[in-house]
């Protein structure tokens, strides 16, 4: 499922699936480079895609976060500020509070 929601200072893109999911207590690890929550032999990839996406979102003044449950799928959401709010808040901490992404 894919959704797009307009919020006061930007937009939120949401992508959800009914895949293997993950334990929500490990959500931050998803955004660390080369960290994987599953064995490498189970799924292709290097473990860098979500880390790169999170860094790109941060550079644009937004953030990326995830929630899920094992066996119940996952939902990834991306907040991006509208261009006018991104310019007005560049370097300021007035964007809506979001999760802190570790590098």
N, C-alpha and C positions, 0 to 999 in steps of 0.2 A: 504494500500500500504506500502510496506517495501522496503527500499533502503539502499545501502552501498556505500559510496563515500570515496575514498582515498584522503587525503589532505597532504600537505607537512610534517606535524609533527605527523600525526595519521590518524584516520578514523572517519567518521561520520555515525552513524546508524540513519536512519530516519524511523519513523512509523507514517502513516497518516490514518485517518478514515473519514467517512462521518456521524459521530454521532451528538450529540447535540451541540458540540463545546463549546466555552466559550468566554467571553469578554476579548480580549487581554490585556486590562488594569489591569486585575486581574491575569495575568499569574504567577507572583511571589507567590501568595497565594497558588497555586497548590502544591508548594514544601515545604510548612510549615506543620509540623505535626499537624494532627487533624483539619486542615482547609479544608473546603469543599465549593465548589461553587454551589452545589445543595443540596437540602434537603436530609437528611440521609434516609428517607423513599423511595426516588426515586431510589436510587442505593445502593447496598450492599457495605460494606467495612467500615474501620475505619478512612480513611483519612491519612494513614501513608505510603502507597506504594510509591508514588512519592517522598516523603521526604526521605525515605530510599534509593531509587535509586539515588537521587541527592547526598546524602552523600557518597554513594559508589563510584560514579563517581569522586567526589572531592578527595577522598582518593587515587584514581588511577591517579590523575593528570588531570582529565577531567572535564566536566560539562554537565549538562542536561538542556535543555530549551524547551519551548513550544510556539506555536502560534496557533491561531484559531479565529473563528468568530461564534457567536451564530447561531445555525441552519445550519452551513456550515462545521462542523467537526473540527478536531484538528490535529496538527502535533507535535510530540515529537521528539527531536533530541538529540543524545548523542555523544559527542566528547570524544574519548579516544586517548591519545598519543601513538605512537609506543613505544615499550620498550626502544629503544635507546634514543629517545627524552625525555621520562619520567625520565630516569636516569640522562641525561645531564641537565635537567631543574629542578630537584627536589630542592625545596626551592627557586627557582629563579622565576622571573616574566616574563620569556621570552616566555611563551606559548601564542598562539594567544588570543587576548582579547575576552572574552566571558561574558555572563551575570553573575552578582553577585547573588549567591544563599543565601538567608537568612535562618537562623536556628531558 
